[in-house]
């Protein structure tokens, strides 16, 4: 079952060119990467509002802010800033694609040629869900039940 908050989460990833319907290129994918990185580092998306209209207005007009409460490197902030550039022609990745992003200083210690062979770091422990999250994780949208049984 899709909840309203899940829909807002999805909408908060839209780029300005998707919202305005002005046409889009692969630059929307780099925008989505910027949103993902921001959310991974800060725990929430940068433009999310309480309503769909407020979220759209935030995406179109709100300045990108980096909370001081979470320490993020200057290179990390710079990467996100350029991935979330409103002008898709000037967005990081728009000129040279993935190589432009992979060459950013934030990724300087990544050996991209061997990234698939690299063992991921150990986690400190399992992510524990509270009771509501456990209940929600067990609930399956009846419309997806057949899909889940046949594909997964």
C-alpha positions as CSV (number, residue, x, y, z in Angstrom):
1,X,0.0,0.0,0.0
2,X,1.4,3.4,-1.0
3,X,1.2,6.0,1.8
4,X,1.0,9.7,1.2
5,X,4.4,10.2,2.9
6,X,5.9,7.7,0.4
7,X,4.4,9.7,-2.5
8,X,5.8,13.0,-1.1
9,X,9.2,11.2,-0.8
10,X,9.1,10.3,-4.5
11,X,7.9,13.7,-5.6
12,X,10.7,15.3,-3.5
13,X,13.2,13.7,-6.0
14,X,11.7,15.4,-9.1
15,X,14.0,17.9,-10.8
16,X,12.8,21.4,-11.8
17,X,12.6,20.4,-15.5
18,X,10.3,17.5,-14.7
19,X,8.0,19.8,-12.6
20,X,7.8,22.5,-15.2
21,X,7.5,20.1,-18.1
22,X,10.2,21.9,-20.1
23,X,11.7,18.7,-21.4
24,X,14.5,16.7,-19.9
25,X,17.7,14.8,-20.6
26,X,19.8,12.4,-18.6
27,X,20.6,15.3,-16.4
28,X,17.5,14.4,-14.3
29,X,19.4,11.2,-13.3
30,X,22.2,13.3,-11.9
31,X,19.7,15.4,-10.0
32,X,18.2,12.2,-8.5
33,X,21.8,11.1,-7.5
34,X,22.2,14.5,-5.7
35,X,18.9,14.0,-3.9
36,X,20.0,10.4,-2.9
37,X,23.4,11.5,-1.6
38,X,21.8,14.4,0.4
39,X,19.3,12.0,1.9
40,X,22.0,9.4,2.8
41,X,24.2,12.1,4.4
42,X,21.5,14.1,6.2
43,X,18.6,11.7,6.7
44,X,16.0,13.6,4.6
45,X,15.6,15.2,1.2
46,X,16.5,18.9,0.8
47,X,13.3,20.2,-0.7
48,X,10.6,18.1,0.9
49,X,7.5,20.1,1.9
50,X,4.3,19.1,3.8
51,X,2.3,19.1,0.6
52,X,2.9,18.3,-3.0
53,X,2.6,22.0,-4.0
54,X,5.0,23.1,-1.3
55,X,7.5,20.4,-2.3
56,X,7.3,21.6,-5.9
57,X,7.7,25.2,-4.8
58,X,10.8,24.3,-2.8
59,X,12.4,22.4,-5.7
60,X,11.8,25.4,-8.0
61,X,12.7,28.2,-5.6
62,X,14.2,27.2,-2.3
63,X,18.0,27.6,-1.8
64,X,19.9,24.4,-1.1
65,X,21.0,24.4,2.5
66,X,23.4,22.1,4.3
67,X,22.6,21.7,8.0
68,X,25.5,22.4,10.4
69,X,24.3,19.6,12.7
70,X,25.8,16.9,10.5
71,X,29.4,17.0,9.5
72,X,29.8,16.6,5.8
73,X,33.1,17.3,4.0
74,X,33.4,20.3,1.8
75,X,33.8,18.0,-1.2
76,X,30.6,16.1,-0.3
77,X,28.7,19.4,-0.1
78,X,30.2,20.6,-3.4
79,X,29.3,17.4,-5.2
80,X,25.7,17.6,-4.0
81,X,25.5,21.3,-4.8
82,X,26.6,20.7,-8.4
83,X,24.4,17.6,-8.8
84,X,21.4,19.7,-7.7
85,X,22.1,22.7,-9.9
86,X,18.8,23.9,-11.2
87,X,20.0,24.5,-14.7
88,X,20.4,21.0,-16.3
89,X,23.0,22.3,-18.8
90,X,25.3,23.3,-15.9
91,X,24.5,20.3,-13.7
92,X,27.5,18.0,-12.9
93,X,27.4,15.1,-15.3
94,X,25.6,16.9,-18.0
95,X,28.7,17.5,-20.1
96,X,30.8,14.3,-19.7
97,X,28.4,12.0,-18.1
98,X,29.4,9.6,-15.3
99,X,33.1,10.3,-15.7
100,X,32.5,13.9,-14.7
101,X,31.0,12.7,-11.5
102,X,33.5,9.8,-10.9
103,X,36.4,12.3,-11.2
104,X,35.0,14.7,-8.5
105,X,37.3,15.0,-5.5
106,X,34.6,13.4,-3.2
107,X,35.4,10.1,-4.9
108,X,39.2,10.4,-5.0
109,X,39.7,7.2,-3.0
110,X,37.4,5.1,-5.1
111,X,39.1,2.8,-7.6
112,X,36.3,2.6,-10.1
113,X,37.9,-0.2,-12.1
114,X,37.8,-2.5,-9.1
115,X,34.6,-1.2,-7.3
116,X,32.7,-4.4,-8.1
117,X,35.4,-6.5,-6.5
118,X,35.6,-4.4,-3.4
119,X,34.2,-5.9,-0.2
120,X,31.8,-3.5,1.4
121,X,32.6,-2.4,5.0
122,X,31.1,-4.3,7.9
123,X,28.1,-2.6,9.5
124,X,28.1,-2.0,13.3
125,X,24.9,-3.9,13.7
126,X,21.6,-4.7,12.1
127,X,19.1,-1.9,11.6
128,X,16.4,-2.4,14.1
129,X,12.8,-1.5,13.2
130,X,10.3,-0.3,15.7
131,X,6.9,-2.1,15.9
132,X,5.1,0.2,13.4
133,X,7.9,-0.2,10.9
134,X,7.9,-4.0,11.4
135,X,4.1,-4.1,10.8
136,X,4.4,-1.9,7.7
137,X,7.2,-4.1,6.3
138,X,5.0,-7.2,6.6
139,X,2.0,-5.5,4.9
140,X,1.9,-6.3,1.2
141,X,-0.2,-4.4,-1.2
142,X,-2.7,-7.0,-2.6
143,X,-2.0,-5.7,-6.0
144,X,1.6,-6.5,-5.7
145,X,1.2,-10.0,-4.0
146,X,1.1,-11.8,-7.4
147,X,4.1,-9.8,-8.6
148,X,6.1,-10.7,-5.5
149,X,5.3,-14.4,-5.7
150,X,6.2,-14.7,-9.4
151,X,9.3,-12.5,-9.5
152,X,10.9,-12.7,-6.1
